[in-house]
Amino acid sequence: MARPEISIIIPALNEETNIPLIFGRISTILQRESFEVIFVDDGSTDSSFKVIESLASADNRAKGISFSRNFGHQSALKAGLDTASGNCAISMDCDLEHPPEYLLQMIQFWREGADVVITQRKVSIKLSLFKRLSSKIFYRALRYISDIPIESGTADFRLLDKKVISACKAITENDLFWRGIIPWLGFRTKVISYEQAQRQHGESKYTLSRMIKLSLAGITSFSVRPLYLSLYLGTMFSCLSICYLLYALYVKFFTNETVSGWASVIASVLLIGGVQLLILGVMGIYLGKLFIQTKGRPQYIIRETVGLSSN
């Protein structure tokens, strides 16, 4: 088989029902293009990889990677980029919330000279109020903390030119956050707005805990400002404590009053103790990232592949 021009990378976790649907949609839309679809099975417990094997046996444009366990969505994207053989690669979710109908527009912008084509989700009332607010707060905080120009509502639905793919292959960090890494690379970028579609089958794998973990990874991967914030908080509360001590000494030696209010003292101690624990927690996150990175373990482990030349 000749080398495809376009590689589509689709991480899949327990998506046995959606895999044939998205492959069929992509095949219809890109029927005039030379492409491959690389499904990355991120440790599924259902029959996802069997479905991928069935697709690969029927159509040599379908290919698959199966992880030995669940390594996470960001690592699955890295495996797809490491494997992609096209002149460009497009990553998208398997649940069809990223509409394949935008693929042709992304490819057109790439052929017109864009190195990166990212998608920006339009604000929709279909999304929950919590989802809209949390996304808005997260991206604003990330832009302020990291100075990385990340657009609000961006997702892992993007196109990368082969020169960008080569740069991504050189990334060796374990705590990956592609939404920050891609703009950090600095290539010419085009933005497309899209309306998020409804998930076809199954449930979203991005639970609240996974979203919080991804947010922390994004913030701590691109800035040390949280450490400086800890220093500022410590300095501020130290100054307040000194002021309160001076006030207490003044009342004791220069007035006939006594400093009362055990409740306020206890509240102050608890507040300062809480801030100290917060500072230790922030430092712990950074130390933990260093600890994991220095081990030099691989970002993912492949159990088996199908349809790939190395198989």
C-alpha positions as CSV (number, residue, x, y, z in Angstrom):
1,M,0.0,0.0,0.0
2,A,1.3,3.5,-0.9
3,R,2.0,5.9,1.8
4,P,-1.2,7.8,2.7
5,E,-1.3,11.6,2.6
6,I,-3.5,12.0,5.6
7,S,-3.4,10.1,8.9
8,I,-6.5,10.2,11.2
9,I,-5.7,9.4,14.9
10,I,-8.6,8.2,17.0
11,P,-8.1,7.2,20.7
12,A,-10.7,4.7,21.8
13,L,-11.6,3.5,25.3
14,N,-14.6,1.1,25.3
15,E,-15.9,2.4,22.1
16,E,-16.8,-0.9,20.3
17,T,-20.1,0.5,19.0
18,N,-18.8,3.9,17.8
19,I,-15.6,2.6,16.0
20,P,-17.4,1.3,12.9
21,L,-19.6,4.4,12.8
22,I,-16.8,6.9,12.8
23,F,-14.7,4.9,10.3
24,G,-17.7,4.7,7.9
25,R,-18.3,8.5,8.2
26,I,-14.6,9.3,7.6
27,S,-14.5,6.9,4.6
28,T,-17.5,8.6,3.0
29,I,-16.2,12.1,3.6
30,L,-12.6,11.4,2.5
31,Q,-13.4,9.0,-0.4
32,R,-11.3,11.1,-2.8
33,E,-8.4,11.4,-0.4
34,S,-5.5,9.1,0.4
35,F,-5.8,8.4,4.1
36,E,-5.3,6.0,7.0
37,V,-7.2,5.8,10.2
38,I,-5.2,4.7,13.3
39,F,-7.3,3.6,16.2
40,V,-5.5,3.6,19.5
41,D,-7.2,1.2,22.0
42,D,-6.3,2.8,25.4
43,G,-6.8,-0.4,27.5
44,S,-10.4,-1.1,26.7
45,T,-12.3,-3.8,28.6
46,D,-14.8,-4.4,25.9
47,S,-14.3,-5.7,22.3
48,S,-13.0,-2.5,20.9
49,F,-9.7,-4.0,19.5
50,K,-11.5,-7.0,18.0
51,V,-13.7,-4.5,16.1
52,I,-10.6,-2.7,15.0
53,E,-9.1,-6.0,13.8
54,S,-12.3,-6.7,11.9
55,L,-12.2,-3.3,10.2
56,A,-8.5,-3.7,9.3
57,S,-9.1,-7.1,7.7
58,A,-11.8,-5.7,5.5
59,D,-10.1,-2.3,4.7
60,N,-6.4,-1.8,4.7
61,R,-6.9,1.9,5.5
62,A,-8.0,0.9,9.1
63,K,-5.1,0.3,11.5
64,G,-4.9,-0.3,15.2
65,I,-2.7,0.0,18.3
66,S,-3.6,-1.7,21.5
67,F,-2.1,-0.6,24.8
68,S,-1.1,-3.1,27.5
69,R,-3.3,-1.0,29.9
70,N,-5.0,2.4,30.2
71,F,-2.3,5.1,29.8
72,G,-4.7,8.0,29.2
73,H,-6.0,9.9,26.3
74,Q,-3.0,12.2,25.9
75,S,-0.6,9.2,25.7
76,A,-2.9,7.6,23.1
77,L,-2.5,10.7,21.0
78,K,1.2,10.5,21.3
79,A,1.2,6.9,20.1
80,G,-0.8,7.8,17.1
81,L,1.5,10.7,16.2
82,D,4.5,8.4,16.7
83,T,2.9,5.9,14.2
84,A,1.4,8.3,11.7
85,S,2.9,8.0,8.2
86,G,0.9,10.8,6.4
87,N,2.1,14.2,5.5
88,C,-0.4,15.5,8.0
89,A,-2.3,14.0,11.0
90,I,-5.7,14.8,12.3
91,S,-6.7,13.7,15.8
92,M,-10.3,13.4,16.9
93,D,-12.5,11.6,19.5
94,C,-14.2,8.3,18.7
95,D,-17.6,9.3,20.0
96,L,-18.4,11.5,17.0
97,E,-18.7,14.7,19.1
98,H,-16.0,15.9,16.8
99,P,-17.9,16.0,13.5
100,P,-16.0,14.4,10.6
101,E,-17.7,16.8,8.3
102,Y,-15.0,19.4,9.3
103,L,-12.2,17.3,8.0
104,L,-12.2,18.6,4.5
105,Q,-12.1,22.2,5.7
106,M,-9.1,21.4,7.9
107,I,-7.3,19.7,5.0
108,Q,-8.0,22.7,2.8
109,F,-6.5,25.2,5.3
110,W,-3.4,22.9,5.5
111,R,-3.0,22.8,1.8
112,E,-3.2,26.6,1.8
113,G,-0.2,26.8,4.1
114,A,-1.3,26.3,7.7
115,D,1.0,24.1,9.8
116,V,-1.6,23.6,12.5
117,V,-5.4,23.7,12.2
118,I,-7.1,23.7,15.6
119,T,-10.8,23.7,16.3
120,Q,-12.7,25.9,18.8
121,R,-16.0,24.7,20.1
122,K,-18.8,27.1,19.9
123,V,-20.6,27.9,23.1
124,S,-23.9,26.0,23.1
125,I,-26.8,25.8,25.5
126,K,-26.6,22.0,24.9
127,L,-23.6,22.0,27.3
128,S,-24.3,22.1,31.0
129,L,-23.8,25.4,32.8
130,F,-21.1,23.8,34.9
131,K,-19.3,22.6,31.8
132,R,-19.4,26.1,30.2
133,L,-18.3,27.9,33.3
134,S,-15.5,25.5,34.3
135,S,-14.1,25.5,30.7
136,K,-14.1,29.3,30.6
137,I,-12.4,29.6,34.0
138,F,-9.9,27.0,33.2
139,Y,-8.7,28.5,29.9
140,R,-8.5,32.0,31.4
141,A,-6.5,30.8,34.3
142,L,-4.2,28.8,32.1
143,R,-3.6,31.8,29.8
144,Y,-2.8,34.0,32.8
145,I,-0.6,31.5,34.6
146,S,1.4,30.0,31.7
147,D,1.4,32.9,29.1
148,I,0.6,30.2,26.4
149,P,-1.9,31.5,23.8
150,I,-4.5,28.8,24.3
151,E,-7.9,29.6,22.8
152,S,-11.0,28.9,24.9
153,G,-13.0,25.9,23.9
154,T,-10.2,24.2,22.0
155,A,-10.1,20.4,22.0
156,D,-7.9,17.6,20.8
157,F,-9.6,17.9,17.4
158,R,-6.8,19.3,15.3
159,L,-4.6,18.9,12.2
160,L,-0.8,18.9,12.3
161,D,1.6,19.1,9.4
162,K,4.4,16.6,9.2
163,K,7.0,19.1,10.5
164,V,4.8,19.6,13.6
165,I,4.5,15.8,14.0
166,S,8.3,15.5,14.0
167,A,8.5,18.1,16.8
168,C,5.8,16.2,18.7
169,K,7.7,13.0,18.4
170,A,10.6,14.6,20.2
171,I,8.4,15.4,23.2
172,T,9.5,13.0,26.0
173,E,7.6,14.4,29.0
174,N,5.3,11.9,30.8
175,D,2.6,14.4,31.9
176,L,1.4,15.3,28.4
177,F,-1.0,18.2,27.7
178,W,-1.3,18.6,23.9
179,R,-3.6,21.6,24.1
180,G,-0.7,23.5,25.6
181,I,2.1,21.8,23.8
182,I,0.8,22.6,20.3
183,P,0.6,26.4,20.7
184,W,3.9,26.3,22.6
185,L,5.6,24.9,19.5
186,G,4.8,28.1,17.7
187,F,3.9,27.0,14.2
188,R,1.5,28.9,11.9
189,T,-2.0,28.1,13.1
190,K,-5.5,28.4,11.6
191,V,-8.6,28.2,13.8
192,I,-11.9,26.7,12.9
193,S,-15.1,27.1,14.9
194,Y,-17.3,24.0,15.2
195,E,-20.5,22.9,16.8
196,Q,-20.0,19.9,19.0
197,A,-22.3,17.0,18.1
198,Q,-24.0,14.6,20.4
199,R,-22.2,11.4,21.5
200,Q,-23.6,8.5,19.6
201,H,-23.3,5.6,22.0
202,G,-21.8,5.0,25.5
203,E,-20.8,7.5,28.1
204,S,-18.1,10.2,28.2
205,K,-14.8,9.0,29.6
206,Y,-14.0,12.5,30.8
207,T,-15.3,12.3,34.4
208,L,-14.9,15.2,36.8
209,S,-11.8,13.7,38.3
210,R,-10.2,13.2,34.9
211,M,-11.0,16.8,34.0
212,I,-9.4,18.1,37.2
213,K,-6.3,15.9,36.6
214,L,-6.0,17.2,33.0
215,S,-6.4,20.8,34.3
216,L,-3.6,20.3,36.9
217,A,-1.4,18.8,34.2
218,G,-1.9,21.7,31.9
219,I,-1.3,24.4,34.6
220,T,1.8,22.7,36.1
221,S,3.3,21.7,32.7
222,F,3.8,25.2,31.4
223,S,4.4,27.5,34.4
224,V,6.1,27.8,37.8
225,R,3.8,30.7,38.7
226,P,1.9,28.6,41.2
227,L,5.1,28.3,43.2
228,Y,5.5,32.0,43.1
229,L,1.9,32.4,44.2
230,S,2.7,30.2,47.2
231,L,5.6,32.5,48.1
232,Y,3.3,35.5,47.8
233,L,0.7,33.9,50.0
234,G,3.3,33.0,52.6
235,T,4.7,36.5,52.6
236,M,1.3,38.1,52.9
237,F,0.2,36.0,55.9
238,S,3.6,36.5,57.5
239,C,3.1,40.2,57.3
240,L,-0.4,40.0,58.7
241,S,0.8,37.9,61.6
242,I,3.5,40.4,62.4
243,C,0.9,43.2,62.3
244,Y,-1.4,41.3,64.6
245,L,1.6,40.6,67.0
246,L,2.4,44.4,67.1
247,Y,-1.2,45.1,67.8
248,A,-1.3,42.6,70.6
249,L,1.9,44.1,72.2
250,Y,0.5,47.6,71.9
251,V,-2.8,46.7,73.6
252,K,-0.9,44.9,76.4
253,F,1.7,47.6,77.3
254,F,0.0,50.8,76.3
255,T,-3.6,50.3,77.2
256,N,-5.6,48.8,80.1
257,E,-7.4,46.4,77.8
258,T,-6.6,42.8,77.2
259,V,-6.6,41.0,73.8
260,S,-9.6,38.7,73.8
261,G,-11.1,36.4,71.3
262,W,-9.9,32.8,71.3
263,A,-12.1,32.1,68.4
264,S,-10.3,34.6,66.2
265,V,-7.0,33.2,67.2
266,I,-8.0,29.6,66.4
267,A,-9.5,30.7,63.1
268,S,-6.2,32.5,62.2
269,V,-4.2,29.4,63.1
270,L,-6.5,27.1,61.0
271,L,-6.3,29.6,58.1
272,I,-2.5,29.8,58.2
273,G,-2.3,26.0,58.5
274,G,-4.5,25.6,55.5
275,V,-2.5,27.9,53.4
276,Q,0.7,26.0,54.5
277,L,-0.9,22.7,53.4
278,L,-1.9,24.3,50.1
279,I,1.7,25.5,49.5
280,L,3.0,22.0,50.3
281,G,0.5,20.5,48.0
282,V,1.6,22.7,45.1
283,M,5.2,21.9,45.7
284,G,4.3,18.2,46.0
285,I,2.7,18.3,42.5
286,Y,5.9,19.7,40.9
287,L,8.1,17.3,42.9
288,G,5.9,14.4,41.9
289,K,6.2,15.4,38.2
290,L,10.0,15.5,38.5
291,F,10.0,12.1,40.3
292,I,8.0,10.4,37.6
293,Q,10.0,12.1,34.8
294,T,13.4,11.1,36.2
295,K,12.4,7.4,36.1
296,G,12.5,7.5,32.4
297,R,9.6,5.1,31.9
298,P,7.9,5.0,28.5
299,Q,4.9,7.2,27.9
300,Y,2.9,4.1,26.8
301,I,3.4,0.3,26.1
302,I,2.0,-1.3,23.1
303,R,0.5,-4.8,23.5
304,E,-0.2,-5.5,19.8
305,T,-0.9,-3.8,16.5
306,V,-2.9,-4.5,13.4
307,G,-2.5,-3.2,9.9
308,L,0.8,-1.4,10.6
309,S,4.0,-2.1,8.7
310,S,5.8,-2.9,12.0
311,N,3.3,-5.6,12.8
